[in-house]
């Protein structure tokens, strides 16, 4: 959430029901680690680094990928 706020996205976009999902605490930790780990899909950058200048729709797509990669979504 903080990077999105820093990049000028509104609180209403971030807190939109379409952008929220309840997840267990341990999955939250896994997702945070995923965002901080270099990834070949993002040019060997971390997903956070990759997303720093991306549009909202791409941030959302990467977020969905994170949820899939840690087993929250199929």
Buried (B, 14 or more C-beta within 10 A) or exposed (E): EEEBEEBEBEEEBBEEEEBEEEBEEEBEEBBEEBBEEEBEEBEEBBBBBBBEEBEBEEBBEBBEBBBEBBEBEE
